[in-house]
């Protein structure tokens, strides 16, 4: 399936210029790292998906301009194409000349929708930007429920045929019904991380309920949905790692924080930590570095919030939430779709003090080899 990447840096303090707070050159995320998201699209170290061994069904990168400009508006700039990311010269050229403090990048292996630019992530609506890694089970059966539930404005917004774009339209409709106009200005502090998080949780609830309704009595269509969603208003970022199962592991998701994302050797990067500040935050389906200490695994069925350079992790407590952290989830379903590490311990540890990666039964060594 897909891979995505998020970069967020703190705004520049004009009184105290710190290197980590400068906008990053897109090439440091997309093309130069040995394990950049573009290289992952054809040479993933954590993929065992025999059906779609590469992410060659298009790509997209979205970013916000470093400084506010009324002429440009508050929405992101998006460049996408249906060619493989590793074979697009324009992307490489733009990455060497473009900087931003907020970047979304996505490489696609399609599960729904034809190969077209309208189906490439990230999707945008005024100041909001959205992308998805995973699949919505029974989406074709659910599409009528999506359409009948949402306002015409968001129904007509959909241009492509992916489950992901319909999920974004549902999110926009949900945000609207919570009292926030998605087409309005985000303001100095955006729409608010709590409001965006609530809209995301309700979106997942709708998808979950409709999928269950459409699969009742049909054993062939009861596989879980994989809902790794990411959305931003240019200020806050909300990311989910979620699966509609109590026993299966969700698609992989990791984050890294520090003072600066640096290249210490050609093609080799690491997260530099000079102090406790989180001037730079990266969220990725697959780590960009092989430095073991750089990355933290987001637990399955959790929602990650980035607000004012602070990372918050909340469990999504519903019928698929595991109250016992020592219970091991199976990685078979997600692994069959190339969405988790192939290196699995014989048995998951019952030590609740271990980080989530080890507790899930996967070796942290798998991102260092």
C-alpha positions in Angstrom: 0.0 0.0 0.0 1.0 3.6 0.4 3.7 5.4 2.4 3.5 8.9 3.8 5.7 11.4 5.5 5.0 14.6 7.6 7.5 17.2 8.6 6.8 20.1 10.9 9.2 22.7 12.2 8.6 25.4 14.7 8.2 29.0 13.4 11.3 31.1 13.2 12.0 33.3 16.2 13.4 36.6 14.8 15.0 37.4 18.1 16.9 34.1 18.4 17.5 32.3 15.1 18.0 28.6 15.7 19.0 26.2 12.9 16.3 23.7 13.6 13.6 26.3 13.2 14.5 27.2 9.7 12.3 25.8 6.9 13.7 22.6 5.5 14.8 22.0 1.9 12.4 19.4 0.5 15.3 17.5 -0.9 16.4 16.6 2.7 13.1 14.7 3.0 12.3 13.5 -0.5 15.4 12.7 -2.5 18.7 12.9 -0.6 18.3 10.5 2.3 19.4 7.0 1.5 16.0 5.8 2.9 13.9 8.8 1.7 10.2 8.3 1.0 11.0 8.2 -2.7 13.6 5.4 -2.2 11.1 3.6 0.0 8.7 3.6 -3.0 10.8 1.1 -4.8 13.2 -0.2 -2.2 11.3 -0.5 1.1 13.1 -2.2 3.9 9.9 -2.9 5.8 7.7 -4.3 3.0 6.7 -7.9 2.4 3.8 -7.2 0.1 4.0 -9.5 -2.9 0.9 -8.0 -4.6 2.2 -4.4 -4.8 6.0 -4.6 -4.2 6.5 -0.9 -5.2 4.7 2.4 -4.7 4.6 3.3 -8.4 1.0 4.6 -8.8 1.8 8.3 -8.5 3.0 10.6 -5.7 2.2 14.0 -4.2 3.9 16.6 -2.0 2.1 19.4 -0.3 3.7 22.3 1.6 2.8 25.6 3.1 4.9 28.7 2.3 7.3 29.7 5.1 5.9 33.3 5.4 2.3 34.5 5.3 1.4 36.2 2.0 -2.1 37.5 1.4 -1.6 37.1 -2.3 -0.8 33.4 -1.9 -3.6 32.7 0.7 -3.3 30.3 3.6 -3.7 27.1 1.6 -0.9 24.7 0.8 0.9 24.2 -2.6 0.5 20.7 -4.0 2.5 19.0 -6.7 1.5 15.5 -7.8 1.9 13.3 -10.8 1.0 9.8 -11.9 4.5 8.8 -12.8 6.6 6.9 -10.2 8.2 9.3 -7.8 11.7 8.0 -8.5 11.4 8.8 -12.2 10.1 12.4 -12.0 12.7 14.9 -12.9 10.5 17.9 -12.0 10.0 16.6 -8.5 13.8 16.3 -8.0 14.3 19.9 -9.4 11.5 21.4 -7.2 12.9 19.6 -4.1 16.3 21.2 -4.6 14.8 24.7 -4.7 11.8 24.7 -2.3 11.7 25.1 1.5 8.9 24.8 4.0 8.2 24.3 7.7 5.2 22.1 7.1 5.4 19.3 4.5 3.1 16.3 3.6 4.5 13.7 1.2 2.8 10.6 -0.2 3.7 7.7 -2.5 0.8 5.6 -3.8 0.1 1.9 -4.4 -3.5 2.0 -5.4 -6.2 0.0 -3.7 -9.2 2.0 -5.0 -9.4 4.4 -8.0 -7.7 4.5 -11.3 -4.3 6.0 -12.0 -4.9 9.7 -12.3 -3.7 13.0 -10.7 -7.2 13.4 -9.0 -6.5 10.2 -7.1 -3.0 11.3 -5.9 -2.6 12.4 -2.3 -2.4 14.8 -0.5 -5.9 16.2 -1.0 -6.6 19.8 -0.1 -9.5 22.0 0.7 -8.7 25.7 1.3 -6.2 25.6 4.3 -6.7 21.9 5.0 -4.5 19.1 3.7 -5.2 15.3 4.1 -3.7 11.9 3.2 -4.3 8.3 4.0 -2.4 5.0 4.2 -4.5 1.9 4.2 -7.9 0.9 2.9 -11.6 1.2 3.8 -13.2 -2.2 3.6 -16.4 -2.5 1.7 -15.9 1.0 0.3 -17.9 0.4 -2.9 -20.8 -0.7 -0.8 -20.4 2.2 1.5 -20.2 5.0 -1.1 -23.9 5.6 -1.1 -23.8 6.1 2.7 -21.0 8.6 2.3 -22.9 10.5 -0.4 -26.2 10.7 1.4 -24.7 11.7 4.7 -22.7 14.8 3.7 -23.7 18.2 2.5 -23.7 18.9 -1.3 -20.7 21.2 -0.9 -18.5 18.3 0.2 -20.2 15.7 -2.0 -19.4 17.8 -5.0 -15.8 18.4 -3.8 -14.8 14.8 -4.7 -13.1 14.6 -8.0 -11.5 11.2 -8.0 -12.5 7.7 -7.1 -10.5 6.8 -4.1 -11.8 5.8 -0.7 -9.2 8.3 0.7 -10.7 11.3 -0.9 -14.2 10.3 0.2 -12.9 10.0 3.7 -11.5 13.5 3.5 -14.9 14.8 2.2 -16.5 13.0 5.2 -14.0 14.7 7.5 -14.8 18.1 6.0 -18.5 17.5 6.5 -18.0 16.4 10.1 -15.9 19.4 10.9 -18.6 21.6 9.4 -21.3 20.0 11.5 -19.1 20.6 14.6 -19.4 24.3 13.9 -16.2 25.0 12.0 -16.3 26.2 8.4 -13.5 24.4 6.6 -13.6 26.9 3.8 -13.1 29.8 6.2 -9.7 31.3 7.3 -7.8 29.1 9.7 -6.7 32.1 11.8 -3.5 32.7 13.6 -3.7 29.4 15.5 -5.7 27.4 13.0 -9.0 25.7 13.7 -7.7 24.2 17.0 -6.1 20.8 17.5 -8.9 19.6 19.8 -11.6 20.4 17.2 -9.7 18.7 14.4 -9.0 15.7 16.6 -12.7 15.4 17.5 -13.7 15.6 13.8 -11.2 12.9 12.9 -12.5 10.6 15.7 -16.0 11.1 14.5 -14.9 10.4 10.9 -13.4 7.1 12.0 -16.6 6.3 13.9 -18.8 6.8 10.7 -16.5 4.7 8.6 -16.4 2.0 11.2 -20.2 1.9 11.6 -21.0 1.9 7.9 -18.4 -0.8 7.2 -19.9 -3.0 9.8 -23.4 -2.5 8.4 -22.2 -3.3 4.8 -20.4 -6.5 5.8 -23.0 -8.1 8.0 -23.7 -11.6 6.9 -20.9 -11.6 4.3 -17.9 -13.4 5.6 -15.9 -12.6 2.5 -16.1 -8.8 3.2 -15.3 -8.8 6.9 -11.6 -8.0 6.8 -10.6 -4.9 8.8 -10.2 -1.4 7.6 -6.8 0.2 7.9 -7.2 3.9 8.7 -3.9 5.7 9.0 -5.2 9.3 8.3 -3.2 12.5 8.5 -4.7 16.0 8.3 -3.4 19.6 9.0 -4.7 23.1 8.8 -1.1 24.5 8.5 -0.8 24.8 12.3 -1.8 21.6 14.1 -1.4 18.1 12.7 -3.5 15.1 13.5 -2.5 11.5 12.6 -4.1 8.2 13.3 -2.8 4.7 13.4 -6.0 2.6 13.5 -7.5 -0.7 12.4 -11.0 -2.0 12.9 -9.8 -5.1 14.8 -9.0 -6.0 18.3 -6.5 -8.7 17.4 -4.6 -7.3 14.3 -1.9 -4.7 14.2 -2.5 -1.5 12.2 -0.3 -0.2 9.4 3.1 1.0 10.8 3.6 4.6 12.0 6.6 6.2 13.6 7.6 9.7 14.8 10.8 11.4 15.7 11.6 14.7 17.4 14.7 16.8 18.0 16.5 20.0 17.4 17.5 19.5 13.7 17.3 16.8 11.0 20.9 16.7 9.8 22.9 15.0 7.1 26.1 13.8 8.8 27.4 11.8 5.7 26.2 11.8 2.1 22.8 10.2 2.1 22.9 9.5 5.9 20.7 11.5 8.2 19.9 11.6 11.9 17.8 13.6 14.3 20.1 15.9 16.3 19.0 16.6 19.9 20.7 19.6 21.5 18.2 20.1 24.2 14.6 19.0 25.2 13.0 21.2 22.6 11.1 19.6 19.7 12.0 22.1 17.0 11.6 19.4 14.4 9.0 16.7 14.3 8.8 13.9 11.7 6.0 11.4 11.3 6.4 8.5 8.8 5.0 5.2 7.7 8.5 4.0 7.6 11.6 5.6 9.3 13.8 7.8 7.1 16.9 6.9 9.1 18.5 3.7 10.4 19.4 5.4 13.7 17.7 3.2 16.3 17.3 6.0 18.8 15.6 8.4 16.4 12.2 6.8 16.2 9.3 6.0 18.4 6.5 3.7 17.3 2.9 5.0 17.5 0.8 2.3 19.3 -1.9 0.6 17.3 -5.3 2.4 17.6 -3.9 5.7 18.7 -4.2 9.3 17.6 -1.2 11.5 17.5 -1.5 15.3 17.8 1.2 17.9 17.0 0.3 21.2 18.7 2.8 24.0 19.2 5.7 21.5 18.6 4.4 19.2 21.3 3.5 15.6 20.4 0.4 14.2 22.2 -0.6 10.6 22.0 -4.1 9.5 22.9 -5.6 6.0 22.7 -8.7 5.6 20.6 -10.9 3.9 23.2 -13.6 2.0 21.4 -14.6 -1.7 20.9 -11.2 -2.4 19.2 -9.1 -0.9 22.0 -6.9 -3.3 23.9 -7.0 -2.5 27.7 -4.3 -5.0 28.4 -1.0 -3.7 27.0 0.6 -7.1 27.4 -1.7 -8.6 24.8 0.0 -9.2 21.5 -1.7 -8.2 18.2 -1.0 -10.2 15.1 0.8 -8.5 12.3 -0.3 -11.0 9.7 -3.0 -8.8 8.1 -1.0 -5.6 7.8 2.1 -7.5 6.8 0.3 -9.2 4.0 -0.3 -5.7 2.6 3.3 -4.6 3.1 2.5 -2.3 6.0 4.7 -3.5 8.9 8.2 -4.9 9.5 8.7 -8.5 8.3 11.0 -9.2 11.3 8.8 -10.6 14.1 9.8 -12.0 17.4 8.6 -15.5 18.2 6.5 -14.2 21.1 5.6 -10.7 22.2 7.0 -9.5 25.5 4.7 -9.1 28.4 6.8 -6.4 29.9 4.6 -3.4 29.9 7.5 -1.1 30.5 8.9 -1.8 27.1 8.4 0.7 24.2 5.4 0.0 21.9 7.6 -1.5 19.1 9.0 -4.2 21.3 5.7 -4.7 23.1 4.0 -5.4 19.8 6.4 -8.2 19.1 8.6 -6.5 16.6 12.3 -5.8 16.9 13.6 -2.3 16.9 16.6 -3.7 15.1 14.5 -4.1 12.0 14.9 -0.4 11.2 18.7 -0.5 11.6 19.7 -3.2 9.2 
